[in-house]
Amino acid sequence: MFGLSHAAMLSRLNSGPVKETIRRGSGPLALGVLSLFSLCRPAKLSANPPLAAGKEIAVLSVVGFRVPFRSLGTAGRSQMVNSRPAPSAIEMALGNVHTPSLKDVAVALGITTPQMGAQSLGSSEAGMEVVGDLDGDGVPEVVVEWAPPVRPGQEQTAREPKLYMLSWDGNEWQASHLMNVVNPFGLQVLPGSRGAARLVAVVVSEGVTALPYPVIFQFWKHAAQMLWDGRSDSSFYTAYDYGAVQFKAEGGGGFPEMIASGRADPGLLVFPKDPKENGRGFEETTIYRWKDNAYAPVRTEYGQNADYTIYRFIAALHLHEFRAAYALIDPRPFLKTAKPSLKLFRESVEKEWPEFLDDRIFQIPDGSSGSAGHVFTLTLESGARYIYHPSITAGPRYLLTGLQREKKKASEE
C-alpha cells in the first residue's frame, strides 16, 4: 500500500539494575562496615517491580544483626550525615505542607487559581496540572511548572522554570524533577501501564517546524524516573516536521506502541517549510515498540497522494530502478503510444529526462498548490530552472499520465 520501503529512501542525504560496589575505606567507618559484614548473614536485595530493568538502586537490608550504632565510630556518623544531599528549592518550598490538599501545594508554590488546570503548563513560569491518581491511594499526582523566587543578587537565568511531578506519600509531598522547561511540551499518561508502575510521557516540541520528541518516565513509589529520551543521540527515534506522537496499548510487556507521524522530508524532493501555505507534501508514520529498554522502529508507512507518487518516481529513477518507476505511470498516455513497454520507457527517460538519473535535488516552489498541477522544479548550474508539470490520476493509485517540462532562464525569473 505504501510503495517503497523506508530502506529505499537511500536518497536522503543523510542494563540491567545498578550494582552496588563496596570500596576500601579508612578510619572508624571502614572498620565498622567490615565488622558489620563479618557478623551478619547474607543480605537481601529488595525486588523492584518497575516495567523496565532501568537504573534502579538496589536497596540493602541487613537481616538478624544487632550492633550498637556507636560501633561505627563518631567519624563514620559525621560522614553519613554530611553525605545527605541538600534539599532542592521545591522541596524547601513544600516543606511545611503536611496535607494532601492541592490548594495548600499551590499556595506554597505561589501558583494562583488561573494557573491551575489542563492548559496551564507551558503558558507561564508557573502552572499545575492534575495527571490523575497514578498509584491508587486516593490522592492525585500533579505536574507543576515552577521556578523559585529570585533572591537578591541572583541572576534571572537561575530561576528558569522546571517541570516536576508531585506525589503525596501520606506524610509529605515528594517532588521528582522531570526536565528544565525550554520548549513547548505536552503531557500524556500512557495506556497499558502495569500494576503500581505507571508511564508518563512529556512530548517536547523543538524548532520552527515543531519537531516532537517524547521523553518517557516511570512513576513508582511516589517518584518519577526517566526511562527513555527520544532526544538522545543513541535513540533510534526520528521526529517529523509538524508532527505528533501518540501511544496505543498493544497488550504486551506493559509498554504501549508509539506512533510518530508528520510531514515527510524525503531529501530528493524539497517542500516549502510550512505545509499550511499550500498543502503540498505527504505524511510519514513510524510505528515503535519497546525492546531492550528503548523504543525501536518496527515499520514505516507513507500516506498516498500525488506528491508521494512524484517523490517515488524521482527516487526510483535516481536509483536507476526503471521497473519501479514504470509501475508509477499509466504507460499508454504517458508514453503516447498504443504499445508501451519498459524498454521504450527507459529509452524515453534517458533521452528526454536524463536529469532524473543524476544526483539532483528537486523542489516544490513556494506558493505552488495541488490545484496548480503538482508543479515541481529543478535549478540548473546556470541559474535557469526546469519547471515540470505532471498529470496524475485520482486516488487511490495516483498514476502519472504525463510529464511536461519547460525551461526558464535566470533573467526570466
Secondary structure as UniProt FT lines:
FT   HELIX           6..8
FT   TURN            10..11
FT   HELIX           27..39
FT   STRAND          44..45
FT   STRAND          60..61
FT   HELIX           69..72
FT   HELIX           74..82
FT   HELIX           89..93
FT   TURN            94..96
FT   HELIX           102..109
FT   HELIX           113..115
FT   TURN            118..119
FT   TURN            121..122
FT   STRAND          127..132
FT   STRAND          141..146
FT   TURN            152..153
FT   HELIX           156..159
FT   STRAND          162..168
FT   STRAND          173..180
FT   STRAND          185..189
FT   TURN            191..192
FT   TURN            195..196
FT   STRAND          197..206
FT   TURN            207..210
FT   STRAND          211..220
FT   TURN            221..222
FT   STRAND          223..229
FT   TURN            230..231
FT   TURN            233..234
FT   STRAND          241..248
FT   TURN            253..254
FT   STRAND          257..263
FT   STRAND          269..270
FT   HELIX           275..277
FT   STRAND          283..291
FT   TURN            292..293
FT   STRAND          294..302
FT   HELIX           306..318
FT   TURN            319..320
FT   HELIX           322..326
FT   TURN            327..328
FT   HELIX           331..335
FT   HELIX           342..352
FT   HELIX           354..357
FT   STRAND          362..363
FT   TURN            366..367
FT   HELIX           370..372
FT   STRAND          376..379
FT   TURN            381..382
FT   STRAND          385..392
FT   TURN            395..397
FT   STRAND          400..408
FT   HELIX           410..412
//
